Structures are given as structure tokens and as C-alpha cells.
Amino acid sequence: MSSGAFRILVIGGIVIVLAGLTLFTVNERDQAIKIRLGEVVESYEEPGLKWKIPLIDTVRKFPKQILTISDRPERVFTAEKRALRVDFFVKYRIVNALRFYTSTGGSRIAADQRLSEIIKNAVVTEFGKRTVAEAISVERADLMRDMLVTAAATAQDLGVELVDFRVKQVELMDNVKNAVYAQMSAERARIAEELRSEGEAAAEKIRAEADREKTIILADARRESEMIRGRGDARSAEIYANAYNQNPEFYAFYRSIEAYKSSMGNAGDILVMGPDNEFFRYLNRSRTD
């Protein structure tokens, strides 16, 4: 190898080494800051090829993707002073690398610890404003939204943005479960008794209305039957009267025969009266005839 080629090779090696020491890349998944003698001099959010001074500048990179904190369940108290065990997780991302580095030293562990404390304070604050029923059911979505809003302002000081907050599970502490269950049972019993009383009152009202309608219907039916019976009796009397007027003697005879049949038509009947009684007028007449 000639001295010229060797010289070129050496120069090329030096250039490569210097390039390796002075150039660095920031990809699309990261953001970076350049630190010179312990002081941040520049931050990089856009991907590309960047430069630094060898041995003087150092580069710290931080992820852009969403990160997760899933801490141990936290004990909180509701507005009723009931203890709950709340299990939750938080999604966040680093949006300001410079502020993140200056507030946490660039440590993910320190950042997670700081954020956990912020979130726990928000959980304690928001659960303390609500009852157990509101916290676990009625206002669950509002509760998580309010906790996210409460913690977001403080989290900005760390250079991070809270993306989402979710309550995975809310449990009553063992020492208050029985008291809460007893209270819930008593409340359900009270509601059941109220519904039962309302049902009995409604049933009594319906029965009274039915009895009233029954009385009205029977009274109307009796009145109608009396009217029909009266019209029938009047018609019967009219027919009897017409028949009597047409032949009074025959009508008297017919009535006597009917009376004989009614009084002496059954075996064992005994009729005691004189033979000259007017009742036997037609029988006596038939015998003399």
C-alpha cells in the first residue's frame, strides 16, 4: 500500500470517527435534548440528523409514544367517610422534553412517581366530593373526567400530557362492607314497603270502585226489573179485565175452577166448610143441573 493510499485511509477513518462523535439521529418515535456541560442548550422534536460537540455535548432521548402507569390500589374516603380501595391506571406522554428533563432529571422512574402522587391526590379529592353510590355507578364517567382535569394542570409542570385516566375497580374496604350492605338492604326494604303500601292502597281503591259500580248496576237492574214486572202486572190485569168484561159469568166460573184445582188438587188435602158455602156454588149448580 502506498503512502498516499494509507494517508487517505487514515483521514477517512478520522472522518468516520469524528462523524460518529459529532452526529446523531433523532427518529420519529423519539424526541431529544442536547446537554452541554450540564446545561440544556437545545431540544429536538423533529426527526433527522443532528450534530453535537464531541466530549462536551451529551444527548438524552425520550419516547414520544403513550406511556402507562399502573400503581397499586389506593385507599380513599368518600363524602360519607366510607373507605374505598381504588385501582386505576394512567396513560401519558412526554410533550416537552426540556421541561421533563429539568423537572425529573430525565428519569422515567422519578416521573412515574411524581405523576402517581399527582393522580392519587386527584383521586382523593374527587372521591371525597361524592358518595359511594355516585362514585361506583351514577357518576363514574364524570368522576374519571374530573380527576383527569384536576391532575392535568399539575402534570403540565412535568412536561407531560395526561392522555387518559381509568378506574379499573372500586371495592369497599372489608371493615365497612357489612355496614354498607346492611344500609343497602334497609334502603331496599324501605322502598319495597313503600311500593307494597302504594299497591295495597291502589288495590283498595279499585275494590271500592268495583263495589260502587256493582251497587249501581244491581240498583239499576232491580229498578228495571220492577218496571218490567209492573208493566207485566198491568198488562196481565188489563187482559183479565178485558176477559171479564167480555163474559163475566164465564170468567167467574173459570176462576172458581182454578180455585178448586188449587185447593183440592193434592192428595191428603182437607177442606172443611159447609155444603151451602158460596165457594161450592158451581159444584152445587152442576149437581142440581
Summary of the structure (lengths in Angstrom):
residues: 289
radius of gyration: 55.1
end to end distance: 184.6
largest distance: 188.3
contacts: 703
relative contact order: 0.07
helix: 60%
strand: 21%
